[in-house]
Amino acid sequence: MQRKDDFEIRRKHLSHLTEEELEKRFWELTEKIVEPLIELARTHTSPSIERSVLLRMGFDSLTAKAIVEKCVEKGLLGKGAGHVVLKYALYKNITIKEAGERLAKGDGWDEIDRAMAVKISAASAGKVV
């Protein structure tokens, strides 16, 4: 069975967009798609899950435990401990590893509100790995 090629018809409503506009639309639609997943994660997480995420990000168990405890204390567990570390890394323009180590030591928590306002893009996220 061969599928009829209808690419030109399906792309008609996008053909007037520039490359930048297409990229912007892509990220807007991506955000809409993952929104329910983020809400589910926000309402169905636990310290254990968040420690597990941090372990998979490369942190040792003591560092992960310290970060999660602070996230609980600050009411940020629903945002995701890994997300908090990523936002802080972007805010300070440092690596994720360095951001996590600072947060585990208790440093930087006074800046977390400002850090959480940082917008994440594919380009910016690639800088902190």
LINJOVEN-V836055 format. One record per backbone hydrogen bond with DSSP energy under -0.5 kcal/mol. CO is the residue of the C=O (numbers start at 1). NH is the residue of the N-H. Records with the same first field share a line. If there is no record, write none. Layout:
CO=NH ; NH
This chain:
4=6
6=10
7=11
9=12
11=14 ; 15
12=15
14=17
18=22
19=23
20=24
21=25
22=26
23=27
24=28
25=29
26=30
27=31
28=32
29=33
30=34
31=35
32=36
34=38
35=39
36=40
37=41
38=42
39=43
40=44
46=50
47=51
48=52
49=53
50=54
51=55
52=56
53=57
54=59
55=58
60=64
61=65
62=66
63=67
64=68
65=69
66=70
67=71
68=72
69=73
70=74
71=75 ; 76 ; 77
72=75
76=79 ; 80
77=80
80=84
81=85
82=86
83=87
84=88
85=89
86=90
87=91
88=92
89=93 ; 94
95=99
96=100
97=101
98=102
99=103
100=104
101=105
102=107
103=106
106=109
108=111
109=112
111=115
112=116
113=117
114=117
115=118
121=125
122=126
123=127
124=127 ; 128
125=128
128=96
